[in-house]
Amino acid sequence: MHAALFDFSDYDRLIPLVANSLYAGALLALIGGLVGVFVMNRELSFAVHGISELSFAGAAIFLLIGLDVVVGSVVGSLAAAGILAFLGERAKDRNSFVAVLMPFGLGIGILALALYPGRAANKFGLLTGQIVSVDDPKLAAMAVIALIVVGVMLVIWRPLSFASLDPEVASARGVRVRALGIVFVLLLGLAVAAAVQVVGALLVLALLVTPAASALRLSNSQLWVPVLSVTFAFISMVGGILLALGGGLPISPYVTTISFLIYLIARVISWAKTKGVRA
């Protein structure tokens, strides 16, 4: 007989083992859902992937030389985010840089992992995520990152919304559009660095783009879009962790599948609403 796809028989004993991952997933859902709204509004989806590759490279290099992986991930993310921020708002320049950055970061990261003599799980976890990789120090670091990102986002939310939707008018009214753009991209770098620790570098988009894209399919409200985005990210993260616990596979396939299904449902609802209005 084939083994069961999911085995939840020992759930009561297994859930305490991933308590930190569940807490981390909730934190990532909060920052990913909020940041993702502006990733979509500012057309930075491609940039997320580029930042994640350099975040992966930084984490892999720090793993190789015996330093803290979270710090390496943050260093790599902020390096990429800083360069993107100072390239300005021109999408052509930004996308060209990201296209160059992605293979470079991935190549350097893979080289560092190939040289790393430790366990294979540590290597591939940086790419695809690990359900039990969040220890107490890593959770504390992620909590600090979440506090910084959410705190700054709350402060700049209104002017950043204005600058994202109509930058020319915002600039004419005295909003520091350029400075806000730099601050946001740096916050995006921190969010990517945090996400890489749980879902891996290759699948960060499922957390920082897909939930917000789903929310924007259902609403254009300044209130409900971030609420829905955070909710969808939370369902994807926590649901993915719980399913991975019973399925015995890396967390990332479950997180991405749930996130994609939510997006498909949102598109269907959006299509049905549009069709109903036309009728």
PyRosetta script that sets phi, psi and omega in degrees:
from pyrosetta import init, pose_from_sequence

init()
pose = pose_from_sequence("MHAALFDFSDYDRLIPLVANSLYAGALLALIGGLVGVFVMNRELSFAVHGISELSFAGAAIFLLIGLDVVVGSVVGSLAAAGILAFLGERAKDRNSFVAVLMPFGLGIGILALALYPGRAANKFGLLTGQIVSVDDPKLAAMAVIALIVVGVMLVIWRPLSFASLDPEVASARGVRVRALGIVFVLLLGLAVAAAVQVVGALLVLALLVTPAASALRLSNSQLWVPVLSVTFAFISMVGGILLALGGGLPISPYVTTISFLIYLIARVISWAKTKGVRA")
pose.set_psi(1, 148.3)
pose.set_omega(1, 177.5)
pose.set_phi(2, -76.4)
pose.set_psi(2, 147.7)
pose.set_omega(2, 176.8)
pose.set_phi(3, -67.6)
pose.set_psi(3, 149.9)
pose.set_omega(3, 179.3)
pose.set_phi(4, -65.1)
pose.set_psi(4, 143.2)
pose.set_omega(4, -179.9)
pose.set_phi(5, -64.5)
pose.set_psi(5, -38.5)
pose.set_omega(5, 177.1)
pose.set_phi(6, -128.1)
pose.set_psi(6, 142.6)
pose.set_omega(6, 177.5)
pose.set_phi(7, -132.2)
pose.set_psi(7, 104.2)
pose.set_omega(7, -178.0)
pose.set_phi(8, -103.5)
pose.set_psi(8, 17.0)
pose.set_omega(8, -174.8)
pose.set_phi(9, -66.7)
pose.set_psi(9, -30.5)
pose.set_omega(9, -178.3)
pose.set_phi(10, -107.2)
pose.set_psi(10, 25.7)
pose.set_omega(10, -174.9)
pose.set_phi(11, -57.8)
pose.set_psi(11, -39.0)
pose.set_omega(11, -177.3)
pose.set_phi(12, -62.8)
pose.set_psi(12, -28.7)
pose.set_omega(12, 178.4)
pose.set_phi(13, -89.6)
pose.set_psi(13, -26.8)
pose.set_omega(13, -174.9)
pose.set_phi(14, -84.4)
pose.set_psi(14, -35.1)
pose.set_omega(14, -175.8)
pose.set_phi(15, -57.4)
pose.set_psi(15, -42.7)
pose.set_omega(15, 177.4)
pose.set_phi(16, -58.9)
pose.set_psi(16, -25.8)
pose.set_omega(16, -179.6)
pose.set_phi(17, -71.1)
pose.set_psi(17, -23.1)
pose.set_omega(17, -178.5)
pose.set_phi(18, -115.1)
pose.set_psi(18, 21.7)
pose.set_omega(18, 179.9)
pose.set_phi(19, -57.9)
pose.set_psi(19, -43.0)
pose.set_omega(19, 179.4)
pose.set_phi(20, -63.2)
pose.set_psi(20, -37.4)
pose.set_omega(20, 178.6)
pose.set_phi(21, -65.7)
pose.set_psi(21, -36.9)
pose.set_omega(21, 177.8)
pose.set_phi(22, -66.1)
pose.set_psi(22, -42.8)
pose.set_omega(22, 176.7)
pose.set_phi(23, -63.1)
pose.set_psi(23, -43.4)
pose.set_omega(23, 179.2)
pose.set_phi(24, -63.3)
pose.set_psi(24, -40.1)
pose.set_omega(24, 178.4)
pose.set_phi(25, -61.1)
pose.set_psi(25, -40.3)
pose.set_omega(25, 178.4)
pose.set_phi(26, -65.9)
pose.set_psi(26, -41.1)
pose.set_omega(26, 177.5)
pose.set_phi(27, -63.5)
pose.set_psi(27, -43.2)
pose.set_omega(27, 179.7)
pose.set_phi(28, -65.8)
pose.set_psi(28, -36.2)
pose.set_omega(28, 177.6)
pose.set_phi(29, -62.1)
pose.set_psi(29, -39.8)
pose.set_omega(29, 179.9)
pose.set_phi(30, -65.2)
pose.set_psi(30, -52.5)
pose.set_omega(30, -176.6)
pose.set_phi(31, -73.1)
pose.set_psi(31, -37.5)
pose.set_omega(31, 179.5)
pose.set_phi(32, -65.7)
pose.set_psi(32, -41.2)
pose.set_omega(32, 179.7)
pose.set_phi(33, -64.9)
pose.set_psi(33, -40.8)
pose.set_omega(33, -179.5)
pose.set_phi(34, -72.3)
pose.set_psi(34, -48.5)
pose.set_omega(34, -178.6)
pose.set_phi(35, -65.7)
pose.set_psi(35, -35.7)
pose.set_omega(35, -177.3)
pose.set_phi(36, -60.4)
pose.set_psi(36, -30.5)
pose.set_omega(36, 178.8)
pose.set_phi(37, -59.3)
pose.set_psi(37, -43.6)
pose.set_omega(37, -178.9)
pose.set_phi(38, -81.4)
pose.set_psi(38, -24.9)
pose.set_omega(38, 172.2)
pose.set_phi(39, -59.3)
pose.set_psi(39, -43.1)
pose.set_omega(39, 178.9)
pose.set_phi(40, -70.7)
pose.set_psi(40, -47.2)
pose.set_omega(40, -176.8)
pose.set_phi(41, -64.4)
pose.set_psi(41, -30.7)
pose.set_omega(41, -177.6)
pose.set_phi(42, -100.9)
pose.set_psi(42, 6.9)
pose.set_omega(42, 176.4)
pose.set_phi(43, 56.4)
pose.set_psi(43, 52.8)
pose.set_omega(43, -178.4)
pose.set_phi(44, -111.9)
pose.set_psi(44, 18.1)
pose.set_omega(44, -176.9)
pose.set_phi(45, -58.1)
pose.set_psi(45, -43.6)
pose.set_omega(45, -179.5)
pose.set_phi(46, -66.2)
pose.set_psi(46, -35.5)
pose.set_omega(46, 179.7)
pose.set_phi(47, -64.3)
pose.set_psi(47, -33.4)
pose.set_omega(47, 178.2)
pose.set_phi(48, -57.1)
pose.set_psi(48, -43.6)
pose.set_omega(48, -178.9)
pose.set_phi(49, -64.4)
pose.set_psi(49, -41.9)
pose.set_omega(49, 179.5)
pose.set_phi(50, -63.7)
pose.set_psi(50, -42.9)
pose.set_omega(50, 178.3)
pose.set_phi(51, -63.8)
pose.set_psi(51, -39.4)
pose.set_omega(51, -178.0)
pose.set_phi(52, -64.8)
pose.set_psi(52, -34.1)
pose.set_omega(52, 179.6)
pose.set_phi(53, -67.1)
pose.set_psi(53, -40.2)
pose.set_omega(53, 178.6)
pose.set_phi(54, -75.0)
pose.set_psi(54, -29.6)
pose.set_omega(54, 173.3)
pose.set_phi(55, -62.9)
pose.set_psi(55, -43.1)
pose.set_omega(55, 176.2)
pose.set_phi(56, -61.0)
pose.set_psi(56, -43.2)
pose.set_omega(56, 179.7)
pose.set_phi(57, -62.2)
pose.set_psi(57, -44.2)
pose.set_omega(57, 178.9)
pose.set_phi(58, -62.1)
pose.set_psi(58, -43.2)
pose.set_omega(58, 179.2)
pose.set_phi(59, -64.7)
pose.set_psi(59, -42.1)
pose.set_omega(59, -178.8)
pose.set_phi(60, -65.6)
pose.set_psi(60, -41.0)
pose.set_omega(60, 179.0)
pose.set_phi(61, -64.9)
pose.set_psi(61, -43.7)
pose.set_omega(61, 179.1)
pose.set_phi(62, -65.9)
pose.set_psi(62, -35.8)
pose.set_omega(62, 175.7)
pose.set_phi(63, -62.3)
pose.set_psi(63, -42.7)
pose.set_omega(63, -178.6)
pose.set_phi(64, -63.4)
pose.set_psi(64, -40.9)
pose.set_omega(64, -175.2)
pose.set_phi(65, -93.1)
pose.set_psi(65, 5.2)
pose.set_omega(65, 173.3)
pose.set_phi(66, 83.5)
pose.set_psi(66, 20.0)
pose.set_omega(66, 178.0)
pose.set_phi(67, -102.1)
pose.set_psi(67, 175.6)
pose.set_omega(67, -175.7)
pose.set_phi(68, -66.6)
pose.set_psi(68, 126.0)
pose.set_omega(68, -176.5)
pose.set_phi(69, -66.4)
pose.set_psi(69, -38.5)
pose.set_omega(69, 179.8)
pose.set_phi(70, -62.4)
pose.set_psi(70, -42.5)
pose.set_omega(70, 178.5)
pose.set_phi(71, -63.3)
pose.set_psi(71, -42.2)
pose.set_omega(71, 177.6)
pose.set_phi(72, -61.3)
pose.set_psi(72, -40.8)
pose.set_omega(72, 178.5)
pose.set_phi(73, -63.4)
pose.set_psi(73, -42.6)
pose.set_omega(73, 179.2)
pose.set_phi(74, -65.7)
pose.set_psi(74, -42.7)
pose.set_omega(74, 179.4)
pose.set_phi(75, -60.1)
pose.set_psi(75, -46.6)
pose.set_omega(75, 179.5)
pose.set_phi(76, -63.5)
pose.set_psi(76, -43.4)
pose.set_omega(76, -179.8)
pose.set_phi(77, -63.7)
pose.set_psi(77, -46.7)
pose.set_omega(77, -177.4)
pose.set_phi(78, -68.6)
pose.set_psi(78, -31.2)
pose.set_omega(78, 175.8)
pose.set_phi(79, -62.9)
pose.set_psi(79, -47.6)
pose.set_omega(79, 178.8)
pose.set_phi(80, -65.7)
pose.set_psi(80, -44.3)
pose.set_omega(80, -178.8)
pose.set_phi(81, -63.6)
pose.set_psi(81, -39.4)
pose.set_omega(81, 179.2)
pose.set_phi(82, -62.1)
pose.set_psi(82, -43.2)
pose.set_omega(82, 178.7)
pose.set_phi(83, -65.0)
pose.set_psi(83, -43.9)
pose.set_omega(83, 178.9)
pose.set_phi(84, -62.2)
pose.set_psi(84, -40.5)
pose.set_omega(84, -178.6)
pose.set_phi(85, -61.6)
pose.set_psi(85, -42.3)
pose.set_omega(85, -176.2)
pose.set_phi(86, -83.8)
pose.set_psi(86, -4.5)
pose.set_omega(86, 171.6)
pose.set_phi(87, -74.5)
pose.set_psi(87, -18.8)
pose.set_omega(87, 179.3)
pose.set_phi(88, 93.4)
pose.set_psi(88, -168.1)
pose.set_omega(88, -173.2)
pose.set_phi(89, -90.5)
pose.set_psi(89, -5.8)
pose.set_omega(89, -176.2)
pose.set_phi(90, -70.0)
pose.set_psi(90, 115.6)
pose.set_omega(90, -174.6)
pose.set_phi(91, -62.8)
pose.set_psi(91, -33.7)
pose.set_omega(91, -177.5)
pose.set_phi(92, -63.8)
pose.set_psi(92, -46.8)
pose.set_omega(92, 179.1)
pose.set_phi(93, -64.3)
pose.set_psi(93, -42.9)
pose.set_omega(93, -177.7)
pose.set_phi(94, -63.7)
pose.set_psi(94, -46.4)
pose.set_omega(94, -178.2)
pose.set_phi(95, -67.7)
pose.set_psi(95, -34.6)
pose.set_omega(95, 177.1)
pose.set_phi(96, -64.3)
pose.set_psi(96, -42.4)
pose.set_omega(96, 179.5)
pose.set_phi(97, -65.3)
pose.set_psi(97, -43.1)
pose.set_omega(97, 180.0)
pose.set_phi(98, -61.3)
pose.set_psi(98, -40.6)
pose.set_omega(98, 179.9)
pose.set_phi(99, -63.0)
pose.set_psi(99, -32.0)
pose.set_omega(99, 176.0)
pose.set_phi(100, -79.0)
pose.set_psi(100, -38.4)
pose.set_omega(100, -175.8)
pose.set_phi(101, -67.4)
pose.set_psi(101, -39.8)
pose.set_omega(101, -173.4)
pose.set_phi(102, -58.1)
pose.set_psi(102, -55.5)
pose.set_omega(102, -179.9)
pose.set_phi(103, -66.1)
pose.set_psi(103, -32.2)
pose.set_omega(103, 178.0)
pose.set_phi(104, -64.0)
pose.set_psi(104, -50.5)
pose.set_omega(104, -179.2)
pose.set_phi(105, -62.4)
pose.set_psi(105, -43.7)
pose.set_omega(105, -179.7)
pose.set_phi(106, -64.4)
pose.set_psi(106, -41.1)
pose.set_omega(106, -179.7)
pose.set_phi(107, -65.1)
pose.set_psi(107, -44.8)
pose.set_omega(107, 179.1)
pose.set_phi(108, -63.7)
pose.set_psi(108, -41.7)
pose.set_omega(108, -179.6)
pose.set_phi(109, -64.2)
pose.set_psi(109, -43.4)
pose.set_omega(109, 179.6)
pose.set_phi(110, -65.7)
pose.set_psi(110, -37.6)
pose.set_omega(110, 176.6)
pose.set_phi(111, -61.4)
pose.set_psi(111, -45.1)
pose.set_omega(111, 180.0)
pose.set_phi(112, -63.3)
pose.set_psi(112, -39.6)
pose.set_omega(112, 179.0)
pose.set_phi(113, -68.4)
pose.set_psi(113, -36.2)
pose.set_omega(113, 178.9)
pose.set_phi(114, -64.8)
pose.set_psi(114, -32.0)
pose.set_omega(114, 179.7)
pose.set_phi(115, -84.4)
pose.set_psi(115, -15.9)
pose.set_omega(115, -177.2)
pose.set_phi(116, -72.1)
pose.set_psi(116, 127.0)
pose.set_omega(116, -175.0)
pose.set_phi(117, -88.2)
pose.set_psi(117, -0.9)
pose.set_omega(117, -174.1)
pose.set_phi(118, -81.4)
pose.set_psi(118, -162.3)
pose.set_omega(118, -174.4)
pose.set_phi(119, -66.7)
pose.set_psi(119, 144.9)
pose.set_omega(119, 179.7)
pose.set_phi(120, -63.2)
pose.set_psi(120, -31.4)
pose.set_omega(120, -178.9)
pose.set_phi(121, -61.2)
pose.set_psi(121, -37.5)
pose.set_omega(121, 177.9)
pose.set_phi(122, -65.2)
pose.set_psi(122, -34.3)
pose.set_omega(122, 180.0)
pose.set_phi(123, -67.1)
pose.set_psi(123, -56.5)
pose.set_omega(123, -172.4)
pose.set_phi(124, -76.0)
pose.set_psi(124, -19.8)
pose.set_omega(124, 177.3)
pose.set_phi(125, -61.4)
pose.set_psi(125, -32.2)
pose.set_omega(125, 178.8)
pose.set_phi(126, -68.8)
pose.set_psi(126, -23.9)
pose.set_omega(126, 179.2)
pose.set_phi(127, -91.9)
pose.set_psi(127, -42.8)
pose.set_omega(127, -171.8)
pose.set_phi(128, -117.2)
pose.set_psi(128, -2.1)
pose.set_omega(128, 178.6)
pose.set_phi(129, 88.4)
pose.set_psi(129, 154.8)
pose.set_omega(129, 177.9)
pose.set_phi(130, -136.4)
pose.set_psi(130, 133.3)
pose.set_omega(130, -175.9)
pose.set_phi(131, -72.8)
pose.set_psi(131, -27.6)
pose.set_omega(131, -177.0)
pose.set_phi(132, -112.2)
pose.set_psi(132, 23.1)
pose.set_omega(132, -174.1)
pose.set_phi(133, -88.6)
pose.set_psi(133, -5.7)
pose.set_omega(133, -173.9)
pose.set_phi(134, -94.1)
pose.set_psi(134, 97.1)
pose.set_omega(134, 176.2)
pose.set_phi(135, -88.1)
pose.set_psi(135, 179.8)
pose.set_omega(135, -175.9)
pose.set_phi(136, -61.0)
pose.set_psi(136, -46.0)
pose.set_omega(136, 178.3)
pose.set_phi(137, -61.7)
pose.set_psi(137, -39.3)
pose.set_omega(137, -180.0)
pose.set_phi(138, -67.3)
pose.set_psi(138, -40.0)
pose.set_omega(138, 177.4)
pose.set_phi(139, -63.1)
pose.set_psi(139, -41.0)
pose.set_omega(139, 178.5)
pose.set_phi(140, -62.9)
pose.set_psi(140, -41.1)
pose.set_omega(140, 178.4)
pose.set_phi(141, -64.2)
pose.set_psi(141, -40.6)
pose.set_omega(141, 179.4)
pose.set_phi(142, -67.3)
pose.set_psi(142, -35.1)
pose.set_omega(142, 177.6)
pose.set_phi(143, -64.8)
pose.set_psi(143, -39.9)
pose.set_omega(143, 177.3)
pose.set_phi(144, -63.9)
pose.set_psi(144, -44.9)
pose.set_omega(144, 178.3)
pose.set_phi(145, -60.5)
pose.set_psi(145, -44.7)
pose.set_omega(145, -179.9)
pose.set_phi(146, -61.4)
pose.set_psi(146, -41.7)
pose.set_omega(146, 179.8)
pose.set_phi(147, -62.6)
pose.set_psi(147, -43.0)
pose.set_omega(147, 179.3)
pose.set_phi(148, -64.4)
pose.set_psi(148, -49.6)
pose.set_omega(148, -176.1)
pose.set_phi(149, -63.2)
pose.set_psi(149, -50.4)
pose.set_omega(149, -177.7)
pose.set_phi(150, -65.6)
pose.set_psi(150, -42.2)
pose.set_omega(150, 179.9)
pose.set_phi(151, -60.1)
pose.set_psi(151, -47.9)
pose.set_omega(151, -179.9)
pose.set_phi(152, -68.1)
pose.set_psi(152, -38.5)
pose.set_omega(152, 178.9)
pose.set_phi(153, -60.7)
pose.set_psi(153, -40.1)
pose.set_omega(153, 178.9)
pose.set_phi(154, -64.0)
pose.set_psi(154, -36.1)
pose.set_omega(154, -179.4)
pose.set_phi(155, -69.8)
pose.set_psi(155, -41.9)
pose.set_omega(155, -173.7)
pose.set_phi(156, -99.2)
pose.set_psi(156, 4.9)
pose.set_omega(156, -170.5)
pose.set_phi(157, -56.0)
pose.set_psi(157, -51.9)
pose.set_omega(157, -175.1)
pose.set_phi(158, -66.6)
pose.set_psi(158, -51.7)
pose.set_omega(158, 178.5)
pose.set_phi(159, -64.6)
pose.set_psi(159, -33.0)
pose.set_omega(159, 178.6)
pose.set_phi(160, -68.1)
pose.set_psi(160, -37.3)
pose.set_omega(160, 176.3)
pose.set_phi(161, -61.7)
pose.set_psi(161, -45.2)
pose.set_omega(161, 179.0)
pose.set_phi(162, -61.6)
pose.set_psi(162, -47.9)
pose.set_omega(162, -178.1)
pose.set_phi(163, -65.7)
pose.set_psi(163, -30.4)
pose.set_omega(163, -178.8)
pose.set_phi(164, -76.6)
pose.set_psi(164, -37.3)
pose.set_omega(164, -175.6)
pose.set_phi(165, -83.0)
pose.set_psi(165, -35.5)
pose.set_omega(165, -178.3)
pose.set_phi(166, -149.3)
pose.set_psi(166, 77.3)
pose.set_omega(166, -173.5)
pose.set_phi(167, -61.6)
pose.set_psi(167, -34.0)
pose.set_omega(167, -177.3)
pose.set_phi(168, -68.4)
pose.set_psi(168, -46.0)
pose.set_omega(168, 178.6)
pose.set_phi(169, -66.5)
pose.set_psi(169, -40.5)
pose.set_omega(169, 179.0)
pose.set_phi(170, -60.2)
pose.set_psi(170, -43.2)
pose.set_omega(170, 179.0)
pose.set_phi(171, -63.9)
pose.set_psi(171, -40.7)
pose.set_omega(171, 179.4)
pose.set_phi(172, -64.1)
pose.set_psi(172, -27.3)
pose.set_omega(172, -179.7)
pose.set_phi(173, -94.2)
pose.set_psi(173, 11.2)
pose.set_omega(173, 172.4)
pose.set_phi(174, 94.6)
pose.set_psi(174, 4.5)
pose.set_omega(174, 177.5)
pose.set_phi(175, -74.4)
pose.set_psi(175, 134.2)
pose.set_omega(175, -178.5)
pose.set_phi(176, -82.9)
pose.set_psi(176, 79.5)
pose.set_omega(176, -173.3)
pose.set_phi(177, -60.4)
pose.set_psi(177, -46.3)
pose.set_omega(177, -178.2)
pose.set_phi(178, -61.4)
pose.set_psi(178, -46.1)
pose.set_omega(178, -179.3)
pose.set_phi(179, -64.7)
pose.set_psi(179, -41.3)
pose.set_omega(179, 178.7)
pose.set_phi(180, -63.1)
pose.set_psi(180, -38.5)
pose.set_omega(180, 178.5)
pose.set_phi(181, -62.8)
pose.set_psi(181, -41.8)
pose.set_omega(181, 178.6)
pose.set_phi(182, -64.9)
pose.set_psi(182, -45.4)
pose.set_omega(182, 179.6)
pose.set_phi(183, -60.5)
pose.set_psi(183, -43.6)
pose.set_omega(183, -177.8)
pose.set_phi(184, -65.8)
pose.set_psi(184, -42.3)
pose.set_omega(184, -179.6)
pose.set_phi(185, -64.2)
pose.set_psi(185, -35.2)
pose.set_omega(185, 175.9)
pose.set_phi(186, -67.1)
pose.set_psi(186, -39.2)
pose.set_omega(186, 174.9)
pose.set_phi(187, -63.5)
pose.set_psi(187, -38.5)
pose.set_omega(187, 176.8)
pose.set_phi(188, -61.0)
pose.set_psi(188, -40.2)
pose.set_omega(188, 177.3)
pose.set_phi(189, -60.3)
pose.set_psi(189, -42.8)
pose.set_omega(189, 177.8)
pose.set_phi(190, -64.8)
pose.set_psi(190, -41.8)
pose.set_omega(190, 179.6)
pose.set_phi(191, -63.0)
pose.set_psi(191, -41.5)
pose.set_omega(191, 177.9)
pose.set_phi(192, -63.3)
pose.set_psi(192, -44.3)
pose.set_omega(192, -179.7)
pose.set_phi(193, -59.3)
pose.set_psi(193, -39.9)
pose.set_omega(193, 178.6)
pose.set_phi(194, -67.9)
pose.set_psi(194, -42.3)
pose.set_omega(194, -177.1)
pose.set_phi(195, -66.5)
pose.set_psi(195, -36.2)
pose.set_omega(195, -179.0)
pose.set_phi(196, -58.3)
pose.set_psi(196, -31.7)
pose.set_omega(196, -177.0)
pose.set_phi(197, -65.2)
pose.set_psi(197, -24.9)
pose.set_omega(197, -176.5)
pose.set_phi(198, -111.5)
pose.set_psi(198, -49.3)
pose.set_omega(198, -174.9)
pose.set_phi(199, -95.9)
pose.set_psi(199, -8.8)
pose.set_omega(199, 179.4)
pose.set_phi(200, 87.4)
pose.set_psi(200, 158.7)
pose.set_omega(200, -173.8)
pose.set_phi(201, -69.3)
pose.set_psi(201, -30.4)
pose.set_omega(201, -173.4)
pose.set_phi(202, -77.7)
pose.set_psi(202, -15.4)
pose.set_omega(202, -171.2)
pose.set_phi(203, -126.1)
pose.set_psi(203, 24.1)
pose.set_omega(203, -179.6)
pose.set_phi(204, -63.3)
pose.set_psi(204, -30.7)
pose.set_omega(204, -178.4)
pose.set_phi(205, -58.4)
pose.set_psi(205, -30.4)
pose.set_omega(205, -179.6)
pose.set_phi(206, -64.4)
pose.set_psi(206, -20.6)
pose.set_omega(206, -179.0)
pose.set_phi(207, -103.6)
pose.set_psi(207, -37.6)
pose.set_omega(207, -172.8)
pose.set_phi(208, -98.6)
pose.set_psi(208, -6.8)
pose.set_omega(208, -179.0)
pose.set_phi(209, -126.3)
pose.set_psi(209, -53.4)
pose.set_omega(209, -171.5)
pose.set_phi(210, -60.0)
pose.set_psi(210, -45.6)
pose.set_omega(210, 178.8)
pose.set_phi(211, -59.5)
pose.set_psi(211, -42.5)
pose.set_omega(211, 179.3)
pose.set_phi(212, -67.7)
pose.set_psi(212, -38.5)
pose.set_omega(212, 177.1)
pose.set_phi(213, -62.2)
pose.set_psi(213, -38.5)
pose.set_omega(213, 177.3)
pose.set_phi(214, -65.1)
pose.set_psi(214, -44.3)
pose.set_omega(214, -178.9)
pose.set_phi(215, -62.2)
pose.set_psi(215, -41.0)
pose.set_omega(215, -179.6)
pose.set_phi(216, -68.4)
pose.set_psi(216, -20.0)
pose.set_omega(216, 174.3)
pose.set_phi(217, -73.1)
pose.set_psi(217, -24.1)
pose.set_omega(217, -173.9)
pose.set_phi(218, -102.4)
pose.set_psi(218, -20.9)
pose.set_omega(218, -175.3)
pose.set_phi(219, -158.1)
pose.set_psi(219, 157.2)
pose.set_omega(219, 169.9)
pose.set_phi(220, -121.8)
pose.set_psi(220, 16.0)
pose.set_omega(220, 180.0)
pose.set_phi(221, -72.3)
pose.set_psi(221, 136.8)
pose.set_omega(221, 177.7)
pose.set_phi(222, -64.1)
pose.set_psi(222, -22.5)
pose.set_omega(222, 178.3)
pose.set_phi(223, -90.3)
pose.set_psi(223, -49.9)
pose.set_omega(223, -170.2)
pose.set_phi(224, -77.0)
pose.set_psi(224, -27.4)
pose.set_omega(224, 179.0)
pose.set_phi(225, -61.0)
pose.set_psi(225, -52.0)
pose.set_omega(225, 177.8)
pose.set_phi(226, -65.3)
pose.set_psi(226, -34.6)
pose.set_omega(226, 178.3)
pose.set_phi(227, -63.2)
pose.set_psi(227, -47.7)
pose.set_omega(227, 179.1)
pose.set_phi(228, -65.5)
pose.set_psi(228, -39.9)
pose.set_omega(228, -179.1)
pose.set_phi(229, -61.1)
pose.set_psi(229, -47.1)
pose.set_omega(229, 178.4)
pose.set_phi(230, -63.9)
pose.set_psi(230, -40.8)
pose.set_omega(230, 179.5)
pose.set_phi(231, -61.8)
pose.set_psi(231, -46.4)
pose.set_omega(231, -179.7)
pose.set_phi(232, -65.2)
pose.set_psi(232, -39.5)
pose.set_omega(232, 177.8)
pose.set_phi(233, -64.2)
pose.set_psi(233, -39.4)
pose.set_omega(233, 179.6)
pose.set_phi(234, -64.8)
pose.set_psi(234, -45.4)
pose.set_omega(234, 178.7)
pose.set_phi(235, -60.7)
pose.set_psi(235, -42.2)
pose.set_omega(235, -178.8)
pose.set_phi(236, -65.7)
pose.set_psi(236, -46.9)
pose.set_omega(236, -175.8)
pose.set_phi(237, -69.0)
pose.set_psi(237, -56.5)
pose.set_omega(237, -176.0)
pose.set_phi(238, -68.0)
pose.set_psi(238, -41.5)
pose.set_omega(238, 176.6)
pose.set_phi(239, -62.3)
pose.set_psi(239, -40.0)
pose.set_omega(239, 178.5)
pose.set_phi(240, -64.4)
pose.set_psi(240, -40.1)
pose.set_omega(240, 179.0)
pose.set_phi(241, -65.1)
pose.set_psi(241, -44.6)
pose.set_omega(241, -178.4)
pose.set_phi(242, -66.0)
pose.set_psi(242, -38.5)
pose.set_omega(242, 177.1)
pose.set_phi(243, -69.7)
pose.set_psi(243, -39.7)
pose.set_omega(243, 179.1)
pose.set_phi(244, -62.8)
pose.set_psi(244, -32.8)
pose.set_omega(244, 179.3)
pose.set_phi(245, -63.1)
pose.set_psi(245, -37.9)
pose.set_omega(245, 179.0)
pose.set_phi(246, -87.0)
pose.set_psi(246, -21.0)
pose.set_omega(246, -176.3)
pose.set_phi(247, -92.9)
pose.set_psi(247, -18.2)
pose.set_omega(247, 178.1)
pose.set_phi(248, 70.4)
pose.set_psi(248, 22.8)
pose.set_omega(248, 179.0)
pose.set_phi(249, -118.3)
pose.set_psi(249, 168.1)
pose.set_omega(249, 176.0)
pose.set_phi(250, -57.0)
pose.set_psi(250, 154.2)
pose.set_omega(250, -175.7)
pose.set_phi(251, -66.3)
pose.set_psi(251, -33.2)
pose.set_omega(251, -168.9)
pose.set_phi(252, -59.4)
pose.set_psi(252, -41.3)
pose.set_omega(252, 179.3)
pose.set_phi(253, -60.9)
pose.set_psi(253, -34.7)
pose.set_omega(253, -179.9)
pose.set_phi(254, -72.8)
pose.set_psi(254, -43.9)
pose.set_omega(254, 179.8)
pose.set_phi(255, -61.7)
pose.set_psi(255, -46.3)
pose.set_omega(255, -177.7)
pose.set_phi(256, -67.9)
pose.set_psi(256, -36.4)
pose.set_omega(256, 179.8)
pose.set_phi(257, -66.5)
pose.set_psi(257, -46.6)
pose.set_omega(257, 178.5)
pose.set_phi(258, -61.7)
pose.set_psi(258, -44.1)
pose.set_omega(258, -179.8)
pose.set_phi(259, -61.4)
pose.set_psi(259, -41.8)
pose.set_omega(259, -179.8)
pose.set_phi(260, -68.0)
pose.set_psi(260, -39.0)
pose.set_omega(260, 178.4)
pose.set_phi(261, -64.6)
pose.set_psi(261, -39.8)
pose.set_omega(261, 176.3)
pose.set_phi(262, -61.0)
pose.set_psi(262, -41.9)
pose.set_omega(262, 179.4)
pose.set_phi(263, -63.5)
pose.set_psi(263, -43.0)
pose.set_omega(263, 178.4)
pose.set_phi(264, -61.8)
pose.set_psi(264, -43.9)
pose.set_omega(264, 179.1)
pose.set_phi(265, -62.0)
pose.set_psi(265, -41.5)
pose.set_omega(265, 178.8)
pose.set_phi(266, -62.6)
pose.set_psi(266, -39.9)
pose.set_omega(266, 178.1)
pose.set_phi(267, -65.2)
pose.set_psi(267, -41.1)
pose.set_omega(267, 179.3)
pose.set_phi(268, -63.5)
pose.set_psi(268, -44.4)
pose.set_omega(268, 178.4)
pose.set_phi(269, -62.8)
pose.set_psi(269, -42.9)
pose.set_omega(269, 178.2)
pose.set_phi(270, -61.5)
pose.set_psi(270, -43.5)
pose.set_omega(270, 178.8)
pose.set_phi(271, -63.7)
pose.set_psi(271, -41.8)
pose.set_omega(271, -179.7)
pose.set_phi(272, -64.9)
pose.set_psi(272, -40.2)
pose.set_omega(272, 178.5)
pose.set_phi(273, -65.3)
pose.set_psi(273, -42.1)
pose.set_omega(273, 179.8)
pose.set_phi(274, -64.5)
pose.set_psi(274, -42.1)
pose.set_omega(274, 179.5)
pose.set_phi(275, -64.8)
pose.set_psi(275, -39.8)
pose.set_omega(275, 178.9)
pose.set_phi(276, -63.8)
pose.set_psi(276, -39.2)
pose.set_omega(276, 178.9)
pose.set_phi(277, -66.0)
pose.set_psi(277, -42.8)
pose.set_omega(277, -179.8)
pose.set_phi(278, -65.2)
pose.set_psi(278, -34.8)
pose.set_omega(278, 179.0)
pose.set_phi(279, -68.8)
pose.dump_pdb("model.pdb")
